[in-house]
């Protein structure tokens, strides 16, 4: 194995360009192990204490690729091998697969090589929020945040479908950013070695860890009700399979139109009995939704122009019945356009008048 370290003239003085020629030892498990693609050489810009290094890999055919390297301590060789083994078995658009792993003697660190990313999520967030708000003008997540959360929830589910676990999704260092898109790195666990009970617990734990990362780093406004309703979903006392379904179909990451449409979907399936709604019926009978019919009824609230017109068009509602409120919300979706209503304004108004109603419906739906 040949090494060559030199100061790079085009980089800062404290940055060192490190060039390594790789010799693969696939049968070895010592610190010189190199696993991965057929690469002859890598070059990385080393900065002491940096969470990652940028660089280049050179393949045997002479092709080059811009990459980033994640460093690990000298004692973490097994962890690095596990991450490589597990991560290369996942095919998901938001989970980065490593090119190779190696131990770099010059810096006494193991390194995992990934496609070049622009930032770690930790450093991207303050740059993005300097010019953008996480919450939009209508009380829902910014479209970028909404998309990234939705994509990564699906990716976490796909990790589990591959028979694997991440184990460290609460750590923001396991997320990187390419072109404003978030990616997961460093998948480190195996579901197949666990019994069914432990497997289900660890699946829930992975999702909860993802929720913890969002709570501590992304969704910081504790007065934001929609944010709180969403984060509380991760702690729901339901079966693992149901929790996954609720998270993947959560309304926090849906558009105003899609949120409003959910009322129509729920009402039609409840009325037509095309879906088993026993849990929802029991919740209504047991008073779970009674907070919406106090003070005279759900319809004794100051409605705006469009809501008032939808309400007055039928005028066959019962303010003391939750199912009547559900019917009204369905009618708003199906008829608001007749009154040239703005769906974002209307849906936001409904959230203010009957806060958390849709989220509560979906929990029992």
C-alpha positions in Angstrom: 0.0 0.0 0.0 1.5 3.3 -1.1 0.7 6.7 0.5 1.5 10.2 -0.4 0.5 13.3 1.7 1.0 16.8 0.4 -0.4 20.3 1.1 -2.9 21.2 -1.6 -2.1 24.7 -3.0 -5.7 25.4 -3.9 -7.1 24.8 -0.4 -6.8 26.4 3.0 -3.5 26.0 4.8 -5.0 23.7 7.5 -6.4 21.4 4.8 -4.2 18.5 3.6 -4.6 16.6 0.3 -4.2 13.0 1.0 -3.7 10.5 -1.8 -3.9 6.7 -1.2 -3.4 3.7 -3.5 -5.8 0.9 -2.4 -4.9 -2.8 -2.2 -8.0 -4.9 -1.5 -7.8 -7.5 1.2 -11.3 -9.0 1.1 -10.6 -11.9 3.4 -9.1 -9.8 6.1 -10.8 -8.2 9.1 -7.9 -6.2 10.3 -7.4 -2.4 10.0 -6.1 -2.7 6.5 -9.3 -4.1 5.1 -10.7 -2.5 2.0 -14.2 -3.5 0.9 -16.1 -2.1 -2.1 -15.9 -1.1 -5.7 -12.8 -1.7 -7.8 -11.0 1.5 -7.0 -7.3 2.0 -7.5 -6.9 5.3 -5.7 -8.6 7.9 -3.6 -7.8 11.5 -2.8 -9.4 13.3 0.2 -9.1 16.8 1.6 -8.3 16.1 5.2 -9.3 18.7 7.8 -8.7 17.6 11.4 -12.0 17.5 13.4 -14.2 17.7 10.4 -17.3 15.5 10.3 -16.6 14.6 6.7 -14.0 15.1 4.0 -14.6 15.7 0.3 -12.4 14.0 -2.3 -12.2 11.9 -5.5 -12.0 8.2 -6.3 -10.2 6.9 -9.3 -11.4 3.6 -10.8 -9.3 1.0 -12.4 -10.4 2.1 -15.9 -9.3 5.7 -15.1 -12.8 7.2 -14.5 -13.1 9.6 -11.6 -16.0 10.4 -9.3 -16.4 13.2 -6.7 -17.2 11.7 -3.3 -17.4 12.4 0.4 -15.8 10.4 3.2 -17.3 9.8 6.7 -14.5 9.2 9.3 -14.8 6.7 12.2 -12.5 6.1 15.1 -9.8 3.5 14.9 -11.7 1.2 17.4 -14.9 1.3 15.3 -13.8 -1.2 12.6 -16.6 -3.7 13.1 -19.2 -0.9 13.1 -17.8 0.4 9.8 -17.9 -3.1 8.2 -21.5 -3.6 9.4 -22.6 -0.3 7.9 -21.0 -1.2 4.6 -22.6 -4.7 4.6 -26.1 -3.5 5.5 -26.1 -0.2 3.5 -25.1 -2.0 0.2 -28.2 -4.2 0.6 -30.7 -1.3 0.4 -32.1 0.1 -2.7 -33.9 3.3 -1.9 -33.6 6.8 -3.5 -32.9 8.5 -0.2 -30.5 6.0 1.4 -26.9 6.5 0.2 -25.0 3.4 -0.5 -21.2 3.4 0.1 -18.7 2.9 -2.6 -16.2 1.3 -0.2 -14.6 1.4 3.2 -11.0 1.5 4.2 -8.7 2.2 7.1 -6.5 5.3 6.5 -3.2 4.9 8.4 -2.1 8.5 7.9 -5.0 9.9 9.9 -5.7 6.7 12.0 -9.3 6.6 11.0 -11.7 4.3 9.2 -13.5 6.0 6.3 -16.7 5.2 4.4 -16.9 6.6 0.9 -20.3 8.0 -0.4 -21.4 10.0 -3.4 -20.4 13.6 -2.9 -22.9 15.5 -0.8 -23.0 19.2 -0.4 -23.7 19.5 3.3 -24.4 17.5 6.4 -27.9 18.2 7.5 -26.6 19.9 10.6 -24.8 22.6 8.5 -27.5 22.8 5.8 -30.4 23.7 8.2 -29.1 27.1 9.5 -28.2 28.1 6.0 -31.6 27.2 4.6 -33.6 28.7 7.5 -31.7 32.0 7.1 -33.8 32.6 4.0 -36.8 30.4 4.5 -39.3 29.6 7.3 -40.0 26.0 8.3 -43.6 26.9 8.7 -45.5 28.5 5.8 -48.1 31.3 6.0 -50.9 28.8 6.4 -49.5 27.0 9.4 -48.2 24.0 7.4 -44.6 23.0 6.7 -42.7 24.7 3.9 -42.9 22.6 0.8 -39.2 21.7 1.0 -39.5 20.5 4.6 -42.8 18.7 3.9 -41.2 16.8 1.0 -38.1 15.8 2.8 -39.9 14.5 5.9 -42.3 12.5 3.7 -39.5 11.0 1.6 -37.4 10.0 4.6 -40.4 8.4 6.4 -40.8 6.1 3.4 -37.0 5.4 3.3 -37.0 4.4 7.0 -39.9 2.0 6.2 -37.9 0.6 3.2 -34.9 0.0 5.4 -37.1 -2.1 7.6 -38.6 -3.9 4.6 -35.1 -4.8 3.6 -34.7 -6.6 7.0 -32.5 -4.0 8.4 -32.4 -1.2 11.1 -30.7 2.0 11.2 -30.2 2.3 15.0 -29.0 5.9 15.1 -31.7 8.0 13.4 -31.8 10.4 16.3 -28.2 11.5 15.4 -28.3 14.4 12.9 -24.8 13.4 11.6 -26.5 10.5 9.8 -28.3 12.8 7.4 -26.7 14.6 4.5 -27.9 16.9 1.8 -27.6 16.9 -2.0 -29.3 19.6 -4.0 -31.6 20.4 -1.0 -32.7 16.8 -0.8 -32.0 14.9 2.5 -30.4 11.5 2.5 -29.8 8.9 5.2 -26.4 7.3 5.6 -24.7 4.8 7.9 -27.4 2.0 8.2 -26.1 -0.1 11.0 -28.4 -2.9 12.2 -30.0 -6.2 11.2 -33.7 -7.0 12.0 -33.3 -10.7 11.0 -31.3 -11.5 14.1 -34.1 -10.4 16.4 -37.2 -12.3 17.6 -40.6 -10.9 16.5 -41.3 -8.9 19.7 -37.8 -7.2 19.7 -38.1 -6.7 16.0 -41.3 -4.7 16.4 -39.9 -2.7 19.3 -36.8 -1.8 17.3 -38.9 -0.7 14.2 -40.9 1.6 16.5 -37.6 2.9 18.0 -36.2 3.7 14.6 -39.2 5.8 13.7 -39.2 7.5 17.1 -35.5 8.3 16.7 -36.3 10.0 13.4 -39.0 12.0 15.2 -36.6 13.0 17.9 -34.1 14.3 15.3 -36.9 16.4 13.7 -38.0 17.7 17.1 -34.5 18.7 18.2 -33.2 20.1 14.9 -35.9 20.9 12.4 -39.3 21.4 13.9 -38.3 23.7 16.8 -41.4 25.9 17.3 -43.1 24.3 20.3 -46.1 26.6 20.0 -46.9 25.2 16.5 -49.9 23.0 17.0 -49.7 21.1 13.8 -46.1 20.3 14.5 -47.0 19.0 18.0 -49.8 16.8 16.7 -47.4 15.3 14.2 -44.6 14.6 16.7 -47.1 13.1 19.1 -47.9 10.6 16.4 -44.5 8.9 17.0 -45.5 8.2 20.6 -48.9 6.7 19.8 -49.7 3.6 21.7 -50.8 1.5 18.8 -49.4 -1.7 17.1 -46.2 -1.3 15.1 -48.0 -2.0 11.8 -50.6 0.6 12.5 -48.1 3.2 13.6 -46.2 2.8 10.3 -49.5 3.3 8.4 -50.3 6.4 10.4 -46.9 7.9 9.9 -46.7 7.1 6.1 -50.1 8.7 5.6 -49.7 11.5 8.0 -51.4 14.8 7.2 -48.6 17.0 8.4 -46.8 16.5 5.1 -49.9 16.7 2.9 -51.0 19.8 0.9 -54.0 21.9 2.0 -55.9 20.3 -0.9 -55.0 16.7 0.2 -55.8 17.4 3.8 -59.3 18.7 2.8 -59.8 15.7 0.5 -59.2 13.4 3.5 -62.5 14.5 5.0 -64.3 13.4 1.9 -62.5 10.0 1.8 -63.2 9.3 5.5 -66.9 10.3 5.3 -67.6 8.3 2.2 -66.0 5.2 3.5 -67.7 5.6 6.8 -71.1 6.2 5.3 -70.8 3.5 2.6 -69.3 1.0 5.1 -66.6 0.2 2.5 -64.2 0.2 5.4 -64.3 -1.2 8.9 -64.8 2.0 11.0 -65.5 0.3 14.4 -62.6 2.1 16.1 -63.9 5.5 14.9 -67.5 4.7 15.8 -66.4 3.7 19.3 -64.3 6.8 19.7 -67.3 9.0 18.8 -69.6 7.0 21.1 -67.1 7.3 24.0 -66.8 11.1 23.7 -63.3 11.4 22.3 -64.6 14.2 20.0 -66.8 15.9 22.5 -64.5 18.9 22.7 -65.9 20.0 19.3 -69.5 20.1 20.4 -69.2 22.1 23.6 -70.5 25.7 23.8 -73.6 25.0 21.9 -72.2 22.8 19.1 -69.5 22.6 16.5 -71.4 25.0 14.2 -71.6 27.8 16.8 -68.3 29.4 15.6 -67.7 32.4 13.4 -67.3 31.0 9.9 -65.8 32.9 6.9 -67.6 33.6 3.7 -67.0 30.3 1.9 -67.7 28.1 4.9 -70.9 30.0 5.7 -72.1 29.5 2.1 -71.4 25.8 2.2 -73.2 25.5 5.6 -76.2 27.5 4.5 -76.6 25.7 1.2 -77.6 22.5 2.9 -78.5 23.7 6.4 -79.2 20.1 7.4 -76.5 19.8 10.0 -76.7 19.0 13.7 -74.2 20.9 15.8 -74.2 18.2 18.5 -73.2 15.4 16.2 -69.6 14.7 15.2 -70.7 12.8 12.1 -72.5 16.0 11.0 -69.2 17.9 11.4 -67.5 15.3 9.3 -70.2 15.6 6.6 -69.8 19.4 6.6 -66.1 19.1 6.1 -66.7 16.7 3.3 -69.1 19.2 1.7 -66.5 22.0 2.0 -64.1 19.9 0.0 -66.6 19.0 -2.7 -68.2 22.5 -3.1 -65.7 25.2 -2.0 -64.7 25.8 -5.6 -68.2 26.9 -6.5 -67.6 30.0 -4.3 -64.2 30.8 -5.8 -62.6 29.8 -2.5 -58.8 29.6 -1.9 -58.2 26.0 -0.6 -55.2 27.1 1.5 -57.2 29.8 3.3 -60.2 27.6 3.7 -58.3 24.6 5.0 -56.4 26.9 7.4 -59.6 28.4 8.7 -61.0 25.0 9.4 -57.9 24.1 11.4 -58.4 27.2 13.5 -62.1 26.5 14.1 -61.8 22.8 14.8 -58.1 22.3 15.8 -56.8 18.7 15.5 -60.0 17.3 14.1 -58.5 15.7 11.1 -55.6 14.3 13.0 -57.9 12.8 15.6 -60.1 11.3 12.9 -57.2 9.6 11.2 -55.9 8.2 14.5 -59.2 6.3 15.0 -59.9 5.7 11.3 
